[in-house]
Amino acid sequence: MNKITLKIDGMMCGMCEAHINDVIRRTFRVKKVTSSHRKSVTVIWTEDDIDEAALRLAIGTTGYEVKEVSKEPFPGTKTFR
């Protein structure tokens, strides 16, 4: 399992979070995605690696800008509901 954390510029409300989450779910195979406009952060959990350029492009089409991407292996298995 991989954990990808994105710093995103431009999220102002819950609808902004929903736009980001929706485009990620539609574009990539992910286990879970959450966003926080207050922290300007989106966290993605996925089995597969996601190309950083593809992430930036997908999110850029929604009008937001990815400022930073960090990837780390997520140890163990996490159950999502």
MARNU-663707 format. One record per residue: residue number from 0; x, y, z of N, C-alpha, C in turn; residue in one letter. Coordinates in steps of 0.001 Angstrom, whole numbers, plus 500000, padded with zeros to 6 digits. Each point is the difference from the previous one (the first is absolute). Layout:
N
+------+--------+--------+--------+--------+--------+--------+--------+--------+--------+------+
: resi :   n_xx :   n_yy :   n_zz :  ca_xx :  ca_yy :  ca_zz :   c_xx :   c_yy :   c_zz : resn :
+------+--------+--------+--------+--------+--------+--------+--------+--------+--------+------+
:  NUM :      X :      Y :      Z :      X :      Y :      Z :      X :      Y :      Z :    A :
...
+------+--------+--------+--------+--------+--------+--------+--------+--------+--------+------+
! end
This chain:
81
+------+--------+--------+--------+--------+--------+--------+--------+--------+--------+------+
: resi :   n_xx :   n_yy :   n_zz :  ca_xx :  ca_yy :  ca_zz :   c_xx :   c_yy :   c_zz : resn :
+------+--------+--------+--------+--------+--------+--------+--------+--------+--------+------+
:    0 : 500856 : 498827 : 500000 : 499144 : 501173 : 500000 : 500902 : 501236 : 500000 :    M :
:    1 : 499623 : 500990 : 499210 : 500732 : 501255 : 499925 : 499133 : 501140 : 500505 :    N :
:    2 : 500639 : 500944 : 500652 : 499319 : 501214 : 500460 : 500619 : 501172 : 499242 :    K :
:    3 : 499161 : 500743 : 499286 : 500451 : 501155 : 499232 : 499333 : 501230 : 500595 :    I :
:    4 : 500812 : 500971 : 500399 : 499492 : 501227 : 500600 : 500268 : 501156 : 499043 :    T :
:    5 : 498956 : 500773 : 499707 : 500096 : 501131 : 499087 : 499702 : 501292 : 500742 :    L :
:    6 : 500822 : 501003 : 499793 : 499682 : 501357 : 500449 : 499356 : 500685 : 498805 :    K :
:    7 : 498773 : 500483 : 500188 : 499234 : 500555 : 498885 : 499598 : 501433 : 500300 :    I :
:    8 : 500237 : 500868 : 499030 : 499653 : 501408 : 500130 : 498642 : 500257 : 499361 :    D :
:    9 : 499152 : 500723 : 500705 : 498733 : 500431 : 499417 : 498753 : 499413 : 500624 :    G :
:   10 : 500127 : 498982 : 500844 : 498797 : 499433 : 500634 : 499480 : 500980 : 501050 :    M :
:   11 : 498707 : 500330 : 499915 : 499419 : 500986 : 500909 : 498855 : 499455 : 500845 :    M :
:   12 : 499433 : 498837 : 499604 : 498812 : 499506 : 500694 : 499837 : 498496 : 499784 :    C :
:   13 : 498953 : 499461 : 500562 : 499717 : 498581 : 499854 : 499739 : 499579 : 498562 :    G :
:   14 : 499411 : 500873 : 499202 : 499768 : 499671 : 498593 : 501327 : 499890 : 499254 :    M :
:   15 : 500955 : 500825 : 500347 : 501338 : 499910 : 499397 : 500610 : 498634 : 500310 :    C :
:   16 : 499863 : 499567 : 501246 : 500497 : 498681 : 500395 : 499335 : 498914 : 499154 :    E :
:   17 : 498695 : 500117 : 499802 : 499255 : 499013 : 499222 : 500468 : 499963 : 498546 :    A :
:   18 : 500276 : 501173 : 499414 : 500493 : 500046 : 498619 : 501328 : 499256 : 499869 :    H :
:   19 : 500912 : 500253 : 500932 : 501304 : 499341 : 499991 : 499819 : 498492 : 500164 :    I :
:   20 : 499229 : 499588 : 501006 : 499795 : 498572 : 500261 : 499363 : 499295 : 498796 :    N :
:   21 : 499014 : 500644 : 499386 : 499311 : 499395 : 498861 : 500930 : 499794 : 498814 :    D :
:   22 : 500814 : 500991 : 499675 : 500889 : 499857 : 498842 : 501059 : 498923 : 500262 :    V :
:   23 : 500451 : 499883 : 501221 : 500979 : 498956 : 500324 : 499356 : 498624 : 499888 :    I :
:   24 : 498797 : 499852 : 500531 : 499303 : 498701 : 499918 : 499689 : 499604 : 498558 :    R :
:   25 : 499623 : 500978 : 499167 : 499672 : 499705 : 498603 : 501238 : 499671 : 499164 :    R :
:   26 : 501139 : 500577 : 500352 : 501188 : 499898 : 499169 : 500938 : 498868 : 500399 :    T :
:   27 : 500044 : 499678 : 501298 : 500964 : 499020 : 500499 : 499303 : 498933 : 500832 :    F :
:   28 : 500646 : 498834 : 500109 : 499497 : 498931 : 500869 : 500539 : 500260 : 501401 :    R :
:   29 : 499119 : 500409 : 500900 : 500416 : 500309 : 501367 : 499138 : 499230 : 500992 :    V :
:   30 : 500562 : 499746 : 501171 : 499237 : 499374 : 501084 : 499171 : 501050 : 500727 :    K :
:   31 : 500628 : 501164 : 500226 : 499320 : 501076 : 500720 : 500682 : 501321 : 499661 :    K :
:   32 : 499214 : 501070 : 500009 : 500538 : 501342 : 499825 : 499237 : 500941 : 500925 :    V :
:   33 : 500731 : 500843 : 500705 : 499380 : 501012 : 500863 : 500695 : 501334 : 499763 :    T :
:   34 : 499239 : 501070 : 500131 : 500548 : 501342 : 499822 : 499566 : 500897 : 501146 :    S :
:   35 : 500841 : 500985 : 500301 : 499682 : 501012 : 501002 : 500337 : 501372 : 499430 :    S :
:   36 : 498960 : 500826 : 499814 : 500265 : 501353 : 499494 : 500694 : 500853 : 501067 :    H :
:   37 : 499741 : 499715 : 501263 : 500634 : 500769 : 501075 : 501513 : 499771 : 500047 :    R :
:   38 : 500406 : 498759 : 499725 : 501428 : 499655 : 500022 : 500635 : 500074 : 498608 :    K :
:   39 : 499177 : 500195 : 498975 : 500457 : 499996 : 498599 : 500706 : 498700 : 499648 :    S :
:   40 : 499434 : 498873 : 500461 : 500634 : 498694 : 499832 : 498994 : 498979 : 499467 :    V :
:   41 : 500489 : 499138 : 499117 : 499261 : 498823 : 499548 : 500881 : 498789 : 500256 :    T :
:   42 : 499406 : 498947 : 500567 : 500735 : 498765 : 500267 : 499337 : 498873 : 499222 :    V :
:   43 : 500828 : 499251 : 499270 : 499537 : 498892 : 499167 : 500647 : 498718 : 500501 :    I :
:   44 : 499204 : 498938 : 500164 : 500526 : 498670 : 500307 : 499735 : 499137 : 498780 :    W :
:   45 : 501036 : 499336 : 499493 : 499869 : 499210 : 498786 : 500950 : 498818 : 500009 :    T :
:   46 : 499610 : 498948 : 499316 : 500879 : 498838 : 499831 : 501058 : 500296 : 498944 :    E :
:   47 : 499638 : 500794 : 499001 : 500874 : 500298 : 498872 : 500665 : 501354 : 500182 :    D :
:   48 : 501177 : 500152 : 499399 : 500635 : 501314 : 499989 : 499255 : 500866 : 498990 :    D :
:   49 : 499883 : 501272 : 500291 : 499354 : 500937 : 499082 : 501049 : 501003 : 499548 :    I :
:   50 : 500094 : 500194 : 498709 : 500967 : 500922 : 499418 : 499705 : 501438 : 500448 :    D :
:   51 : 501032 : 500683 : 500466 : 499821 : 501361 : 500512 : 499503 : 500953 : 498916 :    E :
:   52 : 500521 : 499888 : 498802 : 499565 : 500884 : 498909 : 498522 : 499776 : 499680 :    A :
:   53 : 499560 : 498738 : 500040 : 498588 : 499692 : 499737 : 499105 : 500569 : 501094 :    A :
:   54 : 500454 : 499936 : 501249 : 499243 : 500594 : 501113 : 499870 : 501508 : 499813 :    L :
:   55 : 501111 : 500646 : 499688 : 499977 : 501451 : 499810 : 499067 : 500398 : 498857 :    R :
:   56 : 500040 : 499233 : 498913 : 499149 : 500295 : 498850 : 498523 : 499816 : 500345 :    L :
:   57 : 499659 : 498889 : 500629 : 498596 : 499726 : 500349 : 499445 : 501076 : 500928 :    A :
:   58 : 500759 : 500358 : 501010 : 499532 : 501011 : 500950 : 499998 : 501381 : 499359 :    I :
:   59 : 500966 : 500257 : 499142 : 500064 : 501280 : 499297 : 498781 : 500265 : 499141 :    G :
:   60 : 499388 : 498945 : 499464 : 498799 : 500182 : 499169 : 498820 : 500509 : 500808 :    T :
:   61 : 500051 : 499854 : 501332 : 498907 : 500474 : 500849 : 500215 : 501442 : 500449 :    T :
:   62 : 501180 : 500568 : 499672 : 500275 : 501387 : 500359 : 500841 : 500166 : 501248 :    G :
:   63 : 500426 : 498900 : 500608 : 500845 : 500058 : 501194 : 501432 : 499684 : 499610 :    Y :
:   64 : 500938 : 500353 : 500842 : 501408 : 499786 : 499696 : 500662 : 499159 : 501078 :    E :
:   65 : 500680 : 498943 : 499570 : 500767 : 499159 : 500917 : 501334 : 500691 : 500251 :    V :
:   66 : 500280 : 500319 : 501258 : 501236 : 500678 : 500376 : 501102 : 499020 : 500387 :    K :
:   67 : 499605 : 498859 : 500574 : 500989 : 499051 : 500511 : 499393 : 498599 : 500010 :    E :
:   68 : 500833 : 499002 : 499701 : 499577 : 498602 : 500029 : 501007 : 499221 : 500828 :    V :
:   69 : 499508 : 499226 : 500962 : 500894 : 499106 : 500737 : 499377 : 498606 : 500007 :    S :
:   70 : 500879 : 499006 : 499817 : 499549 : 498612 : 499949 : 500744 : 499202 : 501054 :    K :
:   71 : 499271 : 499083 : 500634 : 500624 : 499127 : 500979 : 499257 : 498675 : 500045 :    E :
:   72 : 500728 : 498918 : 500249 : 499303 : 498723 : 500171 : 499195 : 500046 : 501289 :    P :
:   73 : 498830 : 499422 : 499955 : 499138 : 499967 : 501179 : 500027 : 498582 : 500528 :    F :
:   74 : 500648 : 499762 : 501131 : 500196 : 498637 : 500481 : 498700 : 499322 : 500426 :    P :
:   75 : 499967 : 498695 : 499823 : 498833 : 499236 : 500438 : 498830 : 500191 : 499080 :    G :
:   76 : 498885 : 499493 : 500399 : 498775 : 500164 : 499219 : 499060 : 500889 : 500778 :    T :
:   77 : 499364 : 500866 : 499290 : 499055 : 500929 : 500611 : 498619 : 499666 : 499451 :    K :
:   78 : 499035 : 499904 : 500868 : 498629 : 499722 : 499604 : 499266 : 501325 : 499846 :    T :
:   79 : 499425 : 500211 : 498826 : 499263 : 501235 : 499725 : 498506 : 499687 : 499939 :    F :
:   80 : 499221 : 500903 : 500533 : 498538 : 499844 : 499963 : 499371 : 501201 : 499377 :    R :
+------+--------+--------+--------+--------+--------+--------+--------+--------+--------+------+
! end
